[in-house]
């Protein structure tokens, strides 16, 4: 019989996600569409498949109204889950937010708590993580991911015991290389013991602030640095290494490979989300998601790795590949969109070309957006025959001449 569990998704607030701009100027990062669904929908879909898990809490410091429509949608779609948003009225840090809402989270005495960071794209092997957690007597099981050696320093690096998988050493963003196994931002925690560990971390931080107020100037209690690191030192953390896909979503550019990864996953998890070729429809190079309300001319060619949102109109002869096209965009005849993100209410004129550099969807590298893909923010108009290559274009602009490797304010 499985242990009772709940889940928390840590979603941050408006001061986070600034590297996703200009895409997050109008849409909060947790709600930005990845593969046709909001980023955190993928977390909730995975949690909905965990046996015995019925309650999910979203913790952040956005206004309540921001998530009301999303909560309504997921409650309708995932009827086995109660999904609630709990708002911090000031930033408390990732562990501080958990502790602030501890009474609500621990109501009903759940044995275990899943904790997921929102800014990741992942296969979310939660059943495997739970099975692994049952093999040891620690407080925490964390998801581990192998990354290229040259990128490991950007993450929390893990040195495990090769036999028991107990974490012997853990460092957030080390100055020198210690391991290519990194923290994937997904945890399974023993509920009572872990909240006691947060309490101990709060006391420790208060003492440190009293002793050296200049070094410890903020009140944020961070999950990794303040809680996980000391637990690793006391040998209470174990790591489950996943061979499946994982990617961090920090910059706007990372939305495209994340979309490609989730679209490929839909073949097994959500085949109904994928567009299928039909004799009377456009040419589809799978995988592709096309919203039911979009209009795509039969002579267009779409894919691979394309997500097309509600109300989009794709004209005759249009070619779209490895791109995200958001709500109510019009792409006129014979235009090309590749390796680009087109935000809501844009219009791309006939024979225009919107292009970026080809993607590496299997990489976990969170590369800079600049000079890699093209992003058109909301309400951008691109005139006939204009080429826009590797540019970031802010809202409400009209482009009448070619541009390359520019940020257009």
C-alpha positions in Angstrom: 0.0 0.0 0.0 1.4 3.4 -1.0 2.1 6.1 1.6 -0.3 9.1 1.5 1.3 12.1 -0.2 0.7 15.6 -1.3 2.6 17.9 -3.7 3.9 21.4 -3.8 5.0 23.3 -7.0 7.2 26.3 -6.2 6.3 29.0 -8.7 8.0 32.2 -7.5 6.7 35.6 -8.4 6.8 38.5 -10.8 10.3 39.4 -9.9 11.4 36.0 -11.2 11.4 35.0 -14.8 12.9 38.3 -16.0 15.2 36.3 -18.3 12.1 35.1 -20.1 11.3 38.6 -21.2 9.8 39.9 -23.5 7.6 36.7 -23.4 6.7 37.2 -19.8 5.7 40.9 -20.1 2.1 39.9 -20.4 2.1 36.2 -19.3 3.6 34.9 -16.0 6.3 32.4 -16.6 4.4 29.5 -15.0 1.6 30.1 -17.5 3.7 30.5 -20.6 2.5 27.9 -23.2 5.0 25.0 -23.7 3.8 22.5 -26.3 0.3 24.0 -26.2 -0.2 24.0 -22.5 1.0 26.3 -19.6 4.4 25.4 -18.3 3.1 24.1 -14.9 0.3 22.1 -16.6 3.0 19.5 -17.3 3.9 19.3 -13.6 0.2 18.8 -12.7 -0.4 16.2 -15.4 2.5 14.2 -14.0 1.3 14.6 -10.4 -2.3 13.5 -11.4 -0.8 10.1 -12.3 0.7 9.4 -8.8 -1.4 6.8 -7.0 -3.0 8.2 -3.8 -2.0 11.8 -4.4 -5.0 14.1 -4.3 -3.8 17.5 -3.3 -1.4 19.9 -5.0 -0.4 23.3 -3.7 1.1 26.1 -5.9 3.2 28.5 -3.7 4.3 31.9 -5.0 3.8 35.6 -4.7 1.8 36.5 -7.8 -1.7 38.1 -7.4 -4.4 35.5 -6.8 -6.4 36.5 -9.8 -3.5 35.6 -12.1 -4.0 31.9 -11.6 -7.8 31.8 -11.2 -8.6 30.7 -14.9 -5.8 28.1 -14.8 -7.0 26.6 -11.6 -10.5 26.4 -13.0 -9.2 24.6 -16.1 -7.1 22.0 -14.3 -9.8 21.3 -11.7 -12.1 20.4 -14.7 -9.4 18.4 -16.5 -7.8 16.5 -13.5 -10.9 15.6 -11.4 -8.8 13.4 -9.0 -6.8 16.4 -7.9 -7.5 19.4 -5.7 -5.2 22.2 -6.9 -4.9 25.3 -4.7 -2.8 28.5 -5.0 -1.3 29.8 -1.8 0.1 33.3 -2.0 3.1 34.6 -0.1 2.5 38.3 0.6 6.3 38.8 0.5 9.1 36.7 -0.9 10.0 34.1 1.8 12.4 31.9 -0.2 11.7 28.4 -1.5 11.9 26.8 1.9 10.4 29.8 3.7 7.2 29.5 1.6 6.9 25.8 2.4 7.3 26.4 6.1 4.9 29.4 6.1 2.1 27.1 4.8 3.2 24.0 6.8 -0.2 23.7 8.7 -2.1 23.5 5.5 0.3 21.2 3.7 0.5 18.8 6.7 -3.2 18.7 7.4 -4.4 15.1 7.3 -0.8 13.9 8.2 0.5 13.0 4.7 3.5 10.7 4.9 5.4 12.2 2.0 5.5 15.5 0.0 6.6 15.9 -3.6 8.2 19.3 -4.2 8.8 20.5 -7.8 10.4 23.7 -9.0 8.3 25.2 -11.8 11.2 26.2 -14.1 12.0 22.8 -15.5 10.8 20.7 -18.4 11.0 17.0 -17.4 9.6 13.6 -18.0 8.7 13.7 -14.2 9.4 10.0 -13.3 7.5 10.4 -10.0 6.6 6.7 -9.7 10.2 5.7 -10.1 11.3 8.4 -7.6 8.7 7.0 -5.1 9.8 3.4 -5.6 13.5 4.5 -5.1 12.5 6.5 -2.0 11.2 3.3 -0.4 14.6 1.6 -0.7 16.3 3.8 1.9 15.7 5.4 5.3 16.6 9.0 4.4 14.5 12.2 4.6 14.9 13.2 1.0 15.1 11.7 -2.5 16.1 14.1 -5.1 16.0 13.7 -8.9 19.5 13.7 -10.4 20.4 14.4 -14.1 23.6 14.0 -16.0 24.8 17.1 -17.9 27.8 17.9 -20.1 30.8 18.6 -17.9 31.2 22.1 -19.2 27.7 23.1 -18.0 27.7 21.4 -14.6 28.9 24.5 -12.7 25.6 26.3 -13.4 23.7 23.8 -11.3 23.6 22.2 -7.9 26.2 19.4 -8.2 25.9 16.0 -6.5 28.5 13.4 -5.4 26.7 10.2 -4.5 27.8 6.9 -3.0 27.9 4.8 -6.2 26.3 1.8 -4.4 23.7 3.2 -2.1 23.1 6.5 -3.9 23.4 8.4 -0.7 24.5 12.0 -1.3 28.0 12.4 0.1 28.5 16.0 -1.1 26.3 18.6 -2.6 27.3 22.2 -3.7 25.1 24.8 -5.3 26.9 26.3 -8.4 30.4 25.3 -7.3 33.4 27.3 -8.4 35.2 24.2 -9.7 34.0 20.9 -11.2 33.0 18.3 -8.7 30.4 16.2 -10.6 28.3 16.0 -13.8 25.3 14.7 -11.8 23.1 17.7 -11.0 20.0 18.4 -8.9 16.9 18.3 -11.2 14.7 20.3 -8.9 12.2 17.5 -8.1 12.1 16.0 -4.5 10.2 13.5 -2.5 10.4 14.3 1.2 9.4 12.6 4.5 6.8 15.1 5.6 7.3 15.5 9.4 11.0 15.1 9.4 11.6 17.5 6.6 9.5 20.3 8.1 11.5 19.9 11.3 14.7 20.3 9.2 13.3 23.6 7.8 12.6 24.7 11.4 16.2 23.9 12.4 17.5 25.8 9.3 15.4 28.9 10.3 16.9 28.9 13.8 20.4 28.5 12.3 19.9 31.4 9.9 18.6 33.6 12.7 21.7 32.9 14.7 23.9 33.6 11.7 22.2 36.9 11.1 22.6 37.9 14.7 26.3 37.1 14.6 27.0 38.7 11.2 24.2 41.0 10.0 26.2 42.2 7.0 26.8 38.8 5.5 23.2 37.6 6.0 21.1 40.6 4.9 18.0 38.9 3.6 15.3 36.8 5.4 14.9 34.4 2.5 15.1 30.7 3.5 16.3 28.8 0.4 15.4 25.1 -0.1 18.7 24.0 -1.5 21.4 26.2 0.2 19.8 26.4 3.7 18.0 23.0 4.0 19.2 20.4 1.5 23.0 21.1 1.9 22.9 20.6 5.8 20.8 17.4 5.3 23.4 16.1 2.8 26.1 16.7 5.5 24.1 14.5 7.9 23.6 11.8 5.2 19.9 12.1 5.0 19.6 12.7 1.2 19.6 10.2 -1.6 19.6 10.7 -5.4 17.6 8.9 -8.0 19.3 9.4 -11.4 16.9 9.6 -14.4 17.9 8.7 -17.9 14.9 10.6 -19.3 14.8 14.1 -20.6 15.3 17.2 -18.5 15.8 20.8 -19.2 15.9 24.0 -17.2 13.7 26.9 -18.4 15.3 30.2 -17.6 15.6 32.2 -20.8 13.0 32.7 -23.5 15.1 30.6 -25.8 14.7 27.5 -23.7 11.0 27.4 -24.5 11.6 26.0 -27.9 13.6 22.9 -27.0 11.3 22.3 -24.1 8.3 22.3 -26.5 10.1 19.8 -28.8 10.7 17.5 -25.8 7.1 17.6 -24.6 5.7 17.2 -28.1 7.8 14.0 -28.5 6.5 12.8 -25.1 2.9 13.3 -26.2 3.2 10.3 -28.4 3.0 8.1 -25.3 1.3 10.4 -22.7 -1.2 12.6 -24.6 -1.6 11.5 -28.3 -4.8 13.6 -28.5 -2.6 16.7 -28.3 -0.8 15.9 -31.6 -2.0 17.0 -35.0 -2.4 14.1 -37.4 -1.9 14.3 -41.2 -5.2 14.2 -43.2 -5.8 14.0 -47.0 -7.6 17.4 -46.9 -5.3 19.1 -44.4 -1.9 20.8 -44.4 1.3 18.7 -44.6 2.3 17.7 -41.1 5.9 16.8 -40.1 5.4 15.3 -36.7 5.3 16.1 -33.8 3.0 19.1 -34.1 0.3 20.6 -31.8 -2.4 22.7 -33.5 -5.1 24.2 -31.3 -8.6 23.2 -32.5 -9.6 26.9 -33.1 -6.6 27.6 -35.4 -7.1 27.8 -39.2 -4.3 26.3 -41.3 -4.5 26.4 -45.1 -4.2 22.9 -46.7 -1.2 24.1 -48.8 0.9 25.0 -45.7 3.6 22.7 -44.3 3.9 22.5 -40.5 6.5 20.8 -38.4 8.5 19.3 -36.9 8.4 20.6 -33.3 5.7 23.3 -33.8 3.0 24.5 -31.4 0.2 26.6 -32.8 -2.2 28.4 -30.4 -5.8 29.4 -30.4 -7.2 31.7 -33.1 -4.1 31.5 -35.3 -4.5 31.9 -39.0 -1.9 30.2 -41.3 -2.1 31.2 -45.0 -1.5 29.4 -48.2 2.0 28.1 -48.8 3.3 29.0 -45.4 6.2 27.0 -43.9 6.5 26.7 -40.1 9.1 24.6 -38.3 10.6 24.3 -34.8 8.5 27.3 -33.5 5.9 28.4 -31.1 3.0 30.6 -32.4 0.8 32.0 -29.8 -2.8 33.3 -29.8 -4.5 35.1 -32.6 -1.4 35.4 -34.8 -1.8 35.8 -38.6 0.9 34.4 -40.9 0.1 35.4 -44.5 0.8 33.5 -47.7 4.2 32.0 -48.5 5.8 33.4 -45.3 8.3 31.2 -43.4 8.7 30.9 -39.6 11.5 28.8 -38.3 13.3 28.5 -34.9 11.2 31.4 -33.6 8.6 32.3 -31.0 5.7 34.5 -32.2 3.7 36.1 -29.3 0.0 36.9 -29.4 -1.7 39.2 -31.9 1.3 39.5 -34.3 0.9 39.7 -38.1 3.5 38.4 -40.5 3.1 39.7 -44.0 3.3 37.6 -47.3 6.7 36.3 -48.2 8.2 37.4 -45.0 10.9 35.2 -43.3 11.1 35.0 -39.5 14.2 32.8 -38.7 16.5 31.7 -35.9 19.4 29.3 -35.5 18.5 25.5 -35.4 17.8 24.1 -32.0 19.5 21.4 -30.0 16.5 19.9 -28.2 18.4 17.2 -26.4 20.7 19.7 -24.6 20.1 20.8 -21.1 22.1 23.9 -21.7 20.1 27.0 -21.0 21.7 29.1 -23.8 21.3 32.8 -24.2 18.4 33.9 -26.4 20.4 36.6 -28.2 21.7 35.6 -31.6 20.1 32.2 -31.4 16.3 32.4 -32.0 13.9 35.1 -33.1 11.2 36.3 -30.7 8.4 38.7 -31.7 6.6 40.0 -28.6 2.9 40.9 -28.7 1.4 43.0 -31.4 4.4 43.0 -33.8 3.7 43.5 -37.5 6.2 42.4 -40.1 5.7 43.9 -43.6 5.7 42.0 -46.9 9.1 40.4 -48.0 10.9 41.4 -44.7 13.6 39.1 -43.3 13.9 39.0 -39.5 16.8 36.8 -38.4 18.0 36.1 -34.8 16.3 39.2 -33.3 14.3 40.0 -30.2 11.5 42.4 -31.0 9.6 44.2 -28.2 5.8 44.8 -28.3 3.9 47.1 -30.6 6.5 47.4 -33.4 6.1 47.4 -37.1 9.1 46.1 -39.1 9.4 47.4 -42.7 13.0 46.5 -43.4 15.3 43.5 -42.8 17.0 43.1 -39.5 19.6 40.6 -38.2 21.1 40.0 -34.7 19.3 43.0 -33.1 17.2 43.8 -30.1 14.5 46.1 -31.4 13.1 48.3 -28.6 
